[in-house]
């Protein structure tokens, strides 16, 4: 479907941005990824004003330098991102906090208000090797909930950032059942959700239903679509997430699911300001591929009213 430019609502509570992920960036340093300066040039050229930091170390980590580079391109930072394994209990806290602290400090210095927290993969997203069991035990669920609450409290008190937890394919917080269990196990005043529309659809979830049911827990959005034909084959053959991305399972809108206009309208109805950051997983990709897609995606979202 295509957005109807004549009737599209004004989504004035939605602040659209993009991220290094949409340029095929998954790692701090990787020879197949575009250089950070090219990403910044192109994300600005595509019409975005907000970005995320991406993997820590991809963009410059010296605040004054990064601020200068962003200012030159009229860009602002909405969030930093960390991966955590809090289901493994208190023993991982010190290592977790060491990483969270450096990312949160840079995000704070850039004026961001959020920290996107992604649970650990149960199988490696690059090699597809299984790292641990797919399902958590009851004790691990408790550790995940209490650890996330502690993290959210510390991040808010020390850095003034709001933790938003990102359900993600091939992690322990992925399907509707797991997402609901996680939400019901955590304090709503501390822990919000970064709803990634593509990952939730990838794992069988209904994005609009989740927004309408748990609206008070939606603190941030990642906009992404899934190619349903490729997804069906991925599910049928239990293909890990990394290889699925290389097959093109994540596609540019409006070519996949979920339909983004209903998702954006449901988010608008929450009556709160929300970032909606475009993330089209494309690792690895040809360096000239992201910019044309980014331009088309930004044009599409404007047509949706955002």
C-alpha positions in Angstrom: 0.0 0.0 0.0 1.1 3.6 -0.3 0.3 6.5 2.0 -2.5 8.8 0.9 -1.0 12.3 0.9 -4.4 14.0 0.7 -5.9 12.4 3.8 -2.9 11.4 6.0 -3.3 12.7 9.5 -0.9 15.0 11.1 1.2 12.9 13.5 2.5 15.8 15.6 3.5 13.6 18.6 5.8 11.5 16.4 9.5 12.6 15.9 11.0 10.7 13.1 14.7 9.8 12.9 17.1 7.1 11.6 20.0 5.1 12.8 23.3 3.6 11.7 21.5 0.3 11.5 19.7 1.6 8.4 23.2 2.0 6.8 24.2 -1.6 7.5 26.0 -0.8 10.8 25.9 -3.5 13.4 29.4 -3.3 15.0 31.7 -0.5 16.3 34.3 -1.4 13.7 33.8 -3.6 10.6 35.4 -3.3 7.2 32.1 -3.9 5.3 30.4 -0.9 7.0 30.3 2.7 5.7 32.6 5.2 7.5 30.8 7.2 10.2 31.3 10.5 8.4 29.5 9.1 5.4 26.6 7.9 7.5 26.2 11.3 9.1 26.4 13.1 5.7 23.8 10.7 4.2 21.4 10.6 7.0 21.2 14.3 7.0 20.9 14.4 3.2 18.0 12.0 3.4 16.1 14.5 5.5 16.4 13.2 9.0 17.2 15.5 12.0 17.4 12.8 14.7 19.7 9.8 15.0 20.8 7.2 17.5 24.4 6.6 18.4 24.5 3.0 17.1 27.1 0.5 18.4 29.3 2.4 20.9 32.5 3.3 19.2 31.1 3.6 15.7 30.5 7.3 16.0 33.2 9.4 17.7 33.0 8.9 21.5 34.7 12.2 22.4 31.7 14.5 23.2 33.1 17.7 21.8 34.1 16.2 18.5 30.8 14.4 18.1 28.8 17.5 19.0 30.7 19.5 16.4 30.1 16.8 13.7 26.4 16.7 14.5 25.9 20.4 14.6 27.5 20.8 11.2 24.9 18.5 9.8 21.9 19.8 11.9 21.5 16.5 13.6 20.5 15.6 17.2 20.7 12.3 19.2 17.6 10.7 20.5 19.2 7.7 22.3 22.1 5.4 22.9 21.9 1.6 22.7 23.3 -1.2 24.9 23.1 -5.0 24.9 22.7 -6.6 28.3 22.5 -10.1 29.7 20.7 -9.3 33.0 19.0 -12.7 33.1 22.4 -14.1 34.2 22.0 -12.5 37.6 24.0 -10.2 39.8 27.4 -11.6 38.7 27.1 -9.7 35.4 26.2 -6.4 37.0 29.7 -4.8 37.2 30.6 -5.6 33.6 27.1 -4.5 32.4 27.3 -1.2 34.3 30.8 -0.4 32.9 29.5 -0.6 29.4 26.1 1.1 30.2 27.9 3.9 31.9 30.1 4.9 29.0 27.1 4.8 26.5 24.8 6.6 28.8 27.4 9.3 29.5 27.8 10.0 25.8 24.1 9.9 25.2 23.6 12.4 28.0 26.3 14.7 26.7 24.6 14.7 23.3 21.3 15.8 24.9 19.6 12.4 24.4 16.7 11.4 26.6 16.7 7.6 26.2 18.8 4.5 26.5 17.6 1.5 24.3 18.4 -1.7 26.1 18.5 -4.9 24.0 18.5 -8.3 25.8 21.3 -10.7 25.0 21.0 -13.1 22.0 20.5 -16.7 22.7 22.2 -17.4 19.4 24.8 -15.3 17.8 23.5 -12.9 15.2 26.5 -13.1 13.0 27.6 -16.8 13.2 24.2 -18.3 14.1 25.9 -20.4 16.9 23.6 -21.2 19.8 24.9 -19.6 22.9 22.4 -20.7 25.5 18.9 -22.2 25.8 16.1 -20.4 24.0 13.8 -20.2 27.0 14.6 -18.7 30.3 13.9 -20.4 33.6 11.7 -18.8 36.2 14.7 -17.7 38.2 16.3 -16.2 35.1 13.0 -14.3 34.4 13.2 -12.9 38.0 16.8 -11.9 37.5 16.0 -10.2 34.2 13.1 -8.2 35.7 15.0 -7.1 38.9 18.2 -6.4 37.0 16.4 -4.3 34.4 14.6 -2.3 37.1 17.9 -1.7 38.9 19.5 -0.6 35.6 16.6 1.8 34.8 16.8 3.3 38.3 20.5 3.8 38.1 20.5 5.2 34.6 17.7 7.7 35.5 19.4 8.9 38.7 22.9 9.2 37.3 22.3 10.2 33.7 18.7 11.4 33.5 17.9 8.9 30.7 14.8 6.8 30.4 15.4 3.1 29.8 13.4 1.6 27.0 13.7 -2.2 26.5 13.8 -3.5 22.9 12.2 -6.8 22.2 14.4 -8.4 19.5 14.4 -11.6 17.4 16.7 -14.3 18.7 16.6 -12.9 22.3 14.6 -14.0 25.2 12.2 -11.1 24.9 10.7 -11.5 21.5 7.2 -13.0 21.1 4.0 -11.5 22.4 4.0 -14.1 25.3 7.6 -13.1 26.3 7.0 -9.3 25.9 3.8 -9.4 28.0 5.5 -11.5 30.7 8.4 -9.0 30.8 6.0 -6.0 31.0 3.9 -7.7 33.7 7.1 -8.5 35.7 8.6 -5.0 35.7 7.7 -1.6 37.3 5.9 0.6 34.9 7.4 3.7 36.5 10.9 2.5 35.7 10.8 0.3 32.6 9.3 1.2 29.3 9.3 -0.5 25.9 11.1 0.4 22.7 8.6 -1.3 20.3 10.4 -2.3 17.1 7.6 -2.9 14.7 9.7 -5.2 12.5 11.1 -7.4 15.2 7.7 -7.7 16.9 6.1 -8.7 13.5 9.0 -11.0 12.8 8.2 -12.8 16.1 4.4 -13.0 15.3 3.2 -10.1 17.4 0.5 -7.6 16.6 2.0 -4.1 16.9 -1.3 -2.1 17.0 -2.7 -4.5 19.6 0.3 -4.1 21.8 0.1 -0.3 21.6 -3.6 -0.3 22.4 -3.2 -2.8 25.3 0.0 -1.5 26.9 0.1 2.0 25.7 1.4 3.4 28.9 4.5 1.2 28.5 5.4 2.3 25.0 8.2 4.8 25.4 9.9 4.7 22.0 9.5 3.2 18.6 11.7 1.7 16.0 10.1 1.6 12.5 10.8 -1.4 10.5 9.0 -3.8 8.1 9.4 -7.5 7.3 9.1 -9.2 3.9 6.3 -11.7 4.6 7.4 -14.2 1.9 11.0 -14.3 3.2 9.8 -14.4 6.8 7.6 -17.4 6.0 10.6 -19.3 4.7 12.7 -18.1 7.7 10.1 -19.4 10.2 9.6 -22.7 8.3 13.3 -23.5 8.3 14.2 -21.9 11.7 16.7 -19.6 10.1 18.7 -17.5 12.7 18.3 -13.7 12.6 21.6 -12.8 11.1 21.3 -15.1 8.0 17.6 -14.0 7.7 18.8 -10.3 7.4 21.3 -11.3 4.8 18.3 -12.8 2.9 16.5 -9.5 3.0 13.9 -10.3 5.6 13.8 -6.7 6.7 12.5 -4.5 3.8 11.9 -0.9 3.1 8.4 0.5 3.6 5.7 0.2 2.3 6.7 -3.2 0.9 6.3 -5.3 4.0 4.4 -5.8 7.3 3.2 -4.4 9.6 1.5 -1.5 7.7 3.0 1.5 9.3 0.1 4.1 9.1 -2.1 2.2 11.5 0.9 1.7 13.9 1.7 5.4 13.7 -2.0 6.4 14.2 -2.2 4.2 17.3 1.0 5.7 18.7 -0.3 9.2 18.0 -3.5 8.4 20.0 -1.4 7.8 23.1 -1.1 11.5 23.4 2.6 11.6 24.3 5.7 12.6 22.3 7.4 9.6 20.9 10.5 9.1 18.8 10.0 6.8 15.8 13.5 5.8 14.6 13.8 4.1 11.2 15.8 0.9 11.4 16.1 -1.3 8.4 18.5 -4.1 9.2 20.8 -4.5 6.2 24.0 -5.9 7.5 26.0 -6.4 5.4 25.1 -4.1 2.4 26.7 -2.4 -0.5 27.7 1.2 0.5 25.6 2.9 -2.1 22.4 1.1 -1.2 21.3 2.8 2.0 20.9 6.5 0.9 18.3 5.9 -1.8 16.3 3.7 0.5 16.5 6.3 3.3 15.3 9.1 1.0 12.3 7.0 -0.1 11.5 6.0 3.4 11.6 9.5 4.7 9.3 10.6 1.8 6.9 7.7 2.6 6.7 8.7 6.3 6.0 12.3 5.4 3.1 10.9 3.3 1.9 9.2 6.4 1.8 12.5 8.3 5.0 12.0 10.2 
